[in-house]
Amino acid sequence: MDLKRVVVTGIGTINPLGKTVDEFFDNLLKGVSGAAPITRFDASNFKTKFACEVKNFDVAQHTEAIERREARKLDLYTQFAMIAAYEVVKSSGMELSKVDCDKVGVVWASGIGGIRTFFEEVRDFVKGDGTPRFNPFFVPKMIADIAAGQISMKYGLRGPNFATVSACASSTHAMIAAFDLIRLGKAKAIIAGGSEAPINEAAMGGFNSAQALSTNNNSYATASRPFDKTRDGFVMGEGGAGLMFEEYEHAKARGATIYAEIVGGGMTADAYHLTAPHPEGLGAANVMRCTLDDANLKPEDVDYINVHGTSTPVGDIAEVKAVEKVFGDHTYKLNISSTKSMTGHLLGATGAVEALACICAIQRGIIPPTINNQDLDPAFDPRLNLTLNVAQKRDVRIALSNTFGFGGHNASVIFKRFSQF
């Protein structure tokens, strides 16, 4: 069967670097670190006392996205989802009264959903006298699919509606699901993305116990330092991002602005370890090959890779080995960067945030840097262009984004500068 072309016609985000896409990308290009001491709870007894929080967040400032009386019924991760989705719909210019909303859907991801709500409800129960006094909104606030449901209800979108949960690969899987549904003709448009709100006692304590987080409290602003010899773990982030994926002819008929075209998606598993990637990057290499094949592209067609690049000792090395396997000599002609050096790691939302970085790089012709690198790990070939510390101008036609999650989940997507032909 003939597959439909799928384009991006709406974009939105709220994350540690900005509450709009332009603010976010401008701060990426400036090399701004989103890391700061934690304000969401008292972290003085925790191994890690800093994170990349959304700055000065007040849900009351977002009444167009969330009605005041509804906000208390939503976990913070869903609030972030509603705000990002509002920006997506607004930027898409889609008049929902003039489209068939039976063919417009939502695929929204979260790696851990409403963990803040879960933690607070269980904590309050344990502190009590044993009488179960749970909030009636406890379950619908907590579950990982509720953001997708809330978005669909706000905008009356009756097409495909579900969540994807695959740890840090979650929102990339959401984008691939949306892409596939539209190109197979099962929907005309889908809001796809992800959100996360993990800066709380339970999540920070759990990731500390797993020895996944940086504990560089004395230099928190530079703690996320992918490829640096002194990297010691990732920095937790929060927020969300979304994209409107739309069938090209549908977008063309309504005169939509087209930001980019999505041309490929791939999914694989490491089948290796609970939390660590395969040391030779076998699953990562396989997913990039699958994505290139899906897009009918050759390795030398790619200009930029936004790598998963979490700033963990083993993860960065395994991913770069995978890139070298797939791209061969072209590896040294690529721009590679990890924007997690600035945003921190937004877990299930990270794929959507980094997809936006790729689309903006294509539109503006400039690559966001990998900041905080002062002492390149000798494990990395010095010929690699890791876009260290300073943004680099480049004509970007095709960009690839990688995301990998605990459990060995790998997902990649490719975006292309839109051309009518």
C-alpha positions as CSV (number, residue, x, y, z in Angstrom):
1,M,0.0,0.0,0.0
2,D,1.0,3.6,-0.5
3,L,2.1,5.2,2.7
4,K,1.0,8.8,3.5
5,R,3.6,11.5,4.1
6,V,3.6,12.9,7.6
7,V,4.6,16.4,8.5
8,V,4.9,18.4,11.7
9,T,2.5,21.3,11.8
10,G,2.5,22.3,15.5
11,I,5.1,22.4,18.3
12,G,5.1,23.2,22.0
13,T,7.1,22.8,25.2
14,I,7.6,23.7,28.8
15,N,10.9,22.6,30.1
16,P,13.8,23.8,32.3
17,L,15.1,26.2,29.5
18,G,11.8,27.8,28.5
19,K,8.0,27.9,28.4
20,T,7.9,28.3,24.6
21,V,9.8,26.6,21.8
22,D,11.7,29.8,20.8
23,E,12.8,30.5,24.4
24,F,13.9,26.9,24.8
25,F,16.0,26.8,21.6
26,D,17.4,30.3,22.1
27,N,18.7,29.1,25.5
28,L,20.1,26.0,23.9
29,L,22.1,28.0,21.5
30,K,23.4,30.2,24.3
31,G,24.5,27.2,26.2
32,V,22.4,27.9,29.3
33,S,22.4,25.3,32.0
34,G,19.0,24.5,33.5
35,A,20.5,23.0,36.7
36,A,19.9,24.6,40.1
37,P,19.3,23.6,43.7
38,I,16.1,21.7,44.2
39,T,13.1,23.8,45.3
40,R,10.3,21.3,45.1
41,F,11.2,19.6,48.4
42,D,13.9,19.7,51.1
43,A,16.8,17.8,49.5
44,S,19.3,18.5,52.2
45,N,19.5,14.8,53.2
46,F,19.7,13.5,49.6
47,K,22.9,12.5,47.8
48,T,21.8,14.8,44.9
49,K,20.5,18.2,45.9
50,F,20.0,19.8,42.4
51,A,18.0,19.2,39.3
52,C,16.7,20.9,36.2
53,E,13.3,22.3,37.3
54,V,10.9,24.3,35.2
55,K,11.7,27.8,36.5
56,N,9.1,29.9,38.4
57,F,6.3,27.6,37.5
58,D,2.8,28.6,38.5
59,V,-0.1,26.8,37.0
60,A,-2.3,29.8,37.6
61,Q,-0.4,31.6,34.8
62,H,-1.6,29.0,32.3
63,T,-5.4,29.3,32.5
64,E,-5.8,29.0,28.7
65,A,-4.4,25.5,29.0
66,I,-5.8,24.5,32.3
67,E,-8.9,25.9,34.0
68,R,-8.2,26.9,37.6
69,R,-10.8,24.5,39.1
70,E,-9.3,21.6,37.1
71,A,-5.7,22.2,38.1
72,R,-6.0,20.5,41.5
73,K,-7.2,17.3,39.8
74,L,-4.1,17.0,37.7
75,D,-0.7,15.7,38.7
76,L,2.2,18.0,37.8
77,Y,3.2,15.8,34.9
78,T,-0.3,16.2,33.4
79,Q,-0.2,20.0,34.0
80,F,3.0,20.1,31.9
81,A,1.3,17.9,29.3
82,M,-1.7,20.3,29.0
83,I,0.5,23.3,28.7
84,A,2.7,21.8,26.0
85,A,-0.4,20.5,24.1
86,Y,-2.0,24.0,24.2
87,E,1.1,25.4,22.5
88,V,1.0,22.6,19.9
89,V,-2.7,23.3,19.0
90,K,-2.1,27.0,19.0
91,S,0.9,26.9,16.8
92,S,-0.7,24.4,14.4
93,G,-3.4,26.9,13.4
94,M,-5.8,24.0,13.2
95,E,-9.5,25.1,13.6
96,L,-10.9,22.1,15.4
97,S,-14.4,23.0,14.4
98,K,-13.5,22.6,10.8
99,V,-11.8,19.2,10.9
100,D,-13.1,15.7,11.5
101,C,-12.1,15.2,15.1
102,D,-12.9,11.5,14.8
103,K,-9.6,11.4,12.8
104,V,-7.5,13.5,15.2
105,G,-5.9,11.7,18.1
106,V,-3.4,12.0,21.0
107,V,-0.5,9.7,21.8
108,W,1.1,11.0,25.0
109,A,4.0,9.4,26.9
110,S,5.3,9.4,30.4
111,G,7.9,7.1,31.9
112,I,6.6,7.2,35.4
113,G,3.4,9.2,35.3
114,G,2.0,10.7,38.5
115,I,4.8,9.6,40.9
116,R,4.4,12.8,42.9
117,T,0.7,12.1,43.5
118,F,1.5,8.4,44.4
119,F,4.2,9.4,46.8
120,E,2.1,12.0,48.6
121,E,-1.0,9.9,48.9
122,V,0.9,6.9,50.3
123,R,3.0,9.1,52.6
124,D,-0.2,10.7,54.1
125,F,-1.8,7.3,54.6
126,V,1.3,5.9,56.4
127,K,1.4,9.0,58.6
128,G,-2.2,8.6,59.6
129,D,-4.1,6.3,61.9
130,G,-4.5,3.5,59.3
131,T,-7.9,4.8,58.1
132,P,-7.9,4.9,54.3
133,R,-8.6,8.5,53.5
134,F,-7.4,8.7,49.9
135,N,-8.2,11.5,47.5
136,P,-10.9,10.5,45.0
137,F,-8.7,11.8,42.2
138,F,-5.7,9.7,43.4
139,V,-5.9,7.0,40.7
140,P,-6.9,9.3,37.8
141,K,-4.2,11.7,38.7
142,M,-1.5,9.1,39.0
143,I,-1.9,6.8,35.9
144,A,0.4,7.3,33.0
145,D,-2.3,7.4,30.3
146,I,-4.3,10.2,31.9
147,A,-2.5,13.0,30.2
148,A,-3.5,11.6,26.8
149,G,-7.1,11.4,28.0
150,Q,-7.1,14.9,29.4
151,I,-5.7,16.4,26.2
152,S,-8.4,14.6,24.1
153,M,-11.2,15.8,26.4
154,K,-10.1,19.4,26.4
155,Y,-10.0,19.6,22.6
156,G,-12.7,17.0,21.7
157,L,-10.2,14.8,19.9
158,R,-11.9,11.4,19.3
159,G,-9.3,9.6,17.2
160,P,-6.6,7.2,18.5
161,N,-5.8,7.9,22.1
162,F,-3.3,6.1,24.3
163,A,0.0,6.4,26.2
164,T,3.3,4.8,25.6
165,V,5.5,3.8,28.5
166,S,9.1,2.6,27.8
167,A,11.2,4.5,30.4
168,C,13.3,7.2,28.7
169,A,12.3,6.0,25.2
170,S,8.6,6.7,25.9
171,S,7.9,9.9,24.0
172,T,10.0,8.7,21.0
173,H,7.8,5.6,20.9
174,A,4.8,7.9,21.1
175,M,6.0,9.9,18.0
176,I,6.6,6.7,16.1
177,A,3.2,5.4,17.0
178,A,1.6,8.6,15.7
179,F,3.7,8.5,12.6
180,D,2.6,5.0,11.8
181,L,-1.1,5.6,12.5
182,I,-1.1,8.6,10.1
183,R,0.9,7.1,7.3
184,L,-1.2,3.9,7.4
185,G,-4.3,6.1,7.0
186,K,-5.8,5.5,10.4
187,A,-5.7,9.1,11.5
188,K,-5.4,12.5,9.9
189,A,-3.5,14.2,12.7
190,I,-2.2,13.3,16.1
191,I,-0.7,15.3,19.0
192,A,2.3,13.2,20.1
193,G,4.7,13.9,22.9
194,G,5.5,13.3,26.5
195,S,5.8,14.9,30.0
196,E,7.4,14.1,33.3
197,A,7.5,15.5,36.8
198,P,10.0,13.4,38.7
199,I,11.6,15.9,41.0
200,N,10.3,14.6,44.3
201,E,11.5,12.5,47.2
202,A,10.6,9.2,45.7
203,A,12.0,9.6,42.3
204,M,15.2,11.3,43.3
205,G,15.8,8.8,46.1
206,G,15.2,5.9,43.8
207,F,17.5,7.1,41.1
208,N,20.1,7.9,43.7
209,S,19.9,4.4,45.0
210,A,20.4,3.1,41.4
211,Q,23.5,5.3,41.2
212,A,22.2,6.9,38.1
213,L,22.3,10.5,39.1
214,S,25.2,12.9,39.3
215,T,26.1,13.9,42.9
216,N,28.3,16.8,41.9
217,N,26.6,19.2,44.3
218,N,29.5,21.6,44.4
219,S,29.3,22.2,40.6
220,Y,25.7,21.6,39.8
221,A,25.5,24.0,36.9
222,T,28.1,21.9,35.0
223,A,27.2,18.5,36.4
224,S,25.6,17.3,33.2
225,R,28.7,16.9,31.1
226,P,28.3,14.3,28.4
227,F,31.6,12.9,26.9
228,D,33.7,14.6,29.7
229,K,36.2,12.4,31.5
230,T,34.7,13.4,34.9
231,R,31.0,12.8,34.2
232,D,29.3,10.9,37.0
233,G,25.6,10.5,36.1
234,F,22.6,12.3,34.7
235,V,20.8,15.4,36.0
236,M,17.1,15.0,36.6
237,G,14.8,17.3,34.5
238,E,11.1,17.9,34.3
239,G,8.6,19.3,31.8
240,G,7.0,18.3,28.5
241,A,6.9,18.7,24.8
242,G,4.6,17.9,22.0
243,L,4.3,17.9,18.2
244,M,1.3,17.9,15.8
245,F,1.9,15.2,13.3
246,E,-0.4,15.6,10.3
247,E,-1.0,13.8,7.0
248,Y,0.6,16.0,4.4
249,E,-2.4,16.4,2.1
250,H,-4.6,17.2,5.0
251,A,-2.1,19.9,6.1
252,K,-1.8,21.2,2.6
253,A,-5.5,21.5,2.2
254,R,-5.9,23.8,5.2
255,G,-2.8,25.9,4.4
256,A,-0.9,24.8,7.5
257,T,2.7,25.9,8.3
258,I,5.0,22.9,8.0
259,Y,7.9,22.8,10.4
260,A,9.5,19.6,9.2
261,E,8.7,16.1,7.9
262,I,9.1,13.0,9.9
263,V,10.4,10.3,7.5
264,G,11.5,7.4,9.7
265,G,11.2,5.7,13.0
266,G,12.9,2.6,14.5
267,M,12.5,0.5,17.6
268,T,14.7,-2.3,19.1
269,A,15.7,-3.9,22.4
270,D,19.1,-4.5,23.9
271,A,18.0,-7.7,25.6
272,Y,21.0,-7.3,27.8
273,H,20.7,-5.6,31.2
274,L,18.1,-4.0,33.5
275,T,19.6,-0.5,33.5
276,A,22.9,-0.6,31.5
277,P,23.2,-0.4,27.7
278,H,25.0,-3.1,25.8
279,P,28.7,-2.1,26.1
280,E,29.2,-2.3,22.3
281,G,26.0,-0.4,21.6
282,L,24.5,-3.3,19.6
283,G,20.9,-2.4,20.2
284,A,21.6,1.3,19.6
285,A,23.3,0.5,16.3
286,N,20.4,-1.7,15.3
287,V,17.8,1.0,16.0
288,M,19.6,3.6,14.0
289,R,19.9,1.2,11.0
290,C,16.2,0.4,11.3
291,T,15.4,4.1,11.3
292,L,17.5,4.8,8.3
293,D,16.0,1.8,6.4
294,D,12.5,3.0,7.3
295,A,13.3,6.5,5.9
296,N,15.0,5.0,2.8
297,L,18.1,7.0,3.6
298,K,21.8,6.2,3.6
299,P,24.1,7.0,6.6
300,E,25.8,9.8,4.6
301,D,22.4,11.6,4.2
302,V,22.3,12.5,7.9
303,D,23.7,15.9,9.0
304,Y,23.0,15.9,12.7
305,I,22.4,13.4,15.5
306,N,20.9,14.5,18.8
307,V,22.3,11.7,20.9
308,H,20.7,10.3,24.1
309,G,24.0,11.4,25.7
310,T,22.9,11.3,29.4
311,S,26.4,12.0,30.9
312,T,26.7,8.5,32.4
313,P,30.1,6.8,32.3
314,V,29.0,3.7,30.3
315,G,26.0,5.1,28.3
316,D,27.9,7.8,26.4
317,I,30.6,5.4,25.3
318,A,28.2,2.7,24.1
319,E,26.1,5.2,22.1
320,V,29.1,6.7,20.3
321,K,30.4,3.2,19.5
322,A,27.0,2.5,17.9
323,V,27.1,5.7,15.9
324,E,30.6,4.7,14.6
325,K,29.3,1.3,13.7
326,V,26.4,2.6,11.6
327,F,27.9,5.7,10.1
328,G,31.5,4.6,9.4
329,D,33.7,7.3,8.0
330,H,30.7,9.6,7.7
331,T,30.7,9.8,11.6
332,Y,33.4,12.4,11.4
333,K,31.4,14.6,9.1
334,L,28.4,14.6,11.4
335,N,27.5,17.1,14.0
336,I,26.7,15.3,17.2
337,S,25.4,16.9,20.4
338,S,23.7,16.1,23.7
339,T,21.2,18.8,24.7
340,K,20.8,17.0,28.0
341,S,23.9,18.9,29.0
342,M,21.5,21.8,29.3
343,T,18.0,20.5,29.9
344,G,18.9,17.6,32.1
345,H,17.2,14.3,31.5
346,L,13.4,14.5,31.3
347,L,13.0,10.7,31.3
348,G,9.9,9.8,29.3
349,A,9.6,13.4,27.9
350,T,13.1,13.6,26.7
351,G,12.5,12.2,23.2
352,A,9.9,14.9,22.4
353,V,12.0,17.7,23.7
354,E,15.0,16.6,21.7
355,A,12.8,16.1,18.6
356,L,12.0,19.8,18.9
357,A,15.7,20.6,19.1
358,C,16.3,18.7,15.9
359,I,13.4,20.5,14.1
360,C,14.7,23.9,15.3
361,A,18.2,23.0,14.1
362,I,16.8,22.2,10.7
363,Q,14.8,25.4,10.5
364,R,17.5,27.8,11.8
365,G,20.6,26.1,10.3
366,I,22.5,25.9,13.6
367,I,23.4,23.0,15.9
368,P,22.9,23.3,19.7
369,P,26.1,22.5,21.6
370,T,27.1,19.9,24.2
371,I,28.1,22.2,27.1
372,N,30.2,21.6,30.2
373,N,32.9,19.6,28.4
374,Q,36.3,20.6,29.7
375,D,38.3,17.4,29.6
376,L,37.2,15.1,26.7
377,D,37.2,11.4,27.7
378,P,40.1,9.8,25.8
379,A,37.6,7.0,25.0
380,F,36.2,9.3,22.3
381,D,38.0,9.8,19.0
382,P,39.1,13.4,18.8
383,R,38.0,13.5,15.2
384,L,34.4,13.4,16.3
385,N,32.5,16.7,16.1
386,L,30.6,16.6,19.4
387,T,29.7,20.3,19.0
388,L,31.5,21.0,22.3
389,N,30.5,24.1,24.3
390,V,29.6,26.4,21.4
391,A,26.7,26.2,18.9
392,Q,27.8,25.6,15.3
393,K,26.2,26.9,12.1
394,R,25.3,24.2,9.6
395,D,22.9,23.6,6.8
396,V,20.8,20.8,8.4
397,R,18.6,18.9,6.0
398,I,18.2,15.7,7.9
399,A,18.5,15.1,11.7
400,L,18.3,11.9,13.7
401,S,17.3,11.7,17.4
402,N,18.1,8.8,19.7
403,T,16.4,7.8,23.0
404,F,17.2,4.7,25.1
405,G,15.5,3.5,28.3
406,F,16.0,1.2,31.3
407,G,14.9,-2.2,30.2
408,G,16.9,-2.0,27.0
409,H,14.3,0.0,25.1
410,N,15.8,1.9,22.0
411,A,13.9,4.3,19.7
412,S,15.0,6.7,17.0
413,V,13.3,9.1,14.7
414,I,14.5,11.1,11.6
415,F,13.2,14.5,10.7
416,K,13.8,16.1,7.3
417,R,13.6,19.6,6.0
418,F,10.2,19.8,4.3
419,S,10.1,19.9,0.5
420,Q,6.9,19.8,-1.5
421,F,8.3,17.1,-3.7
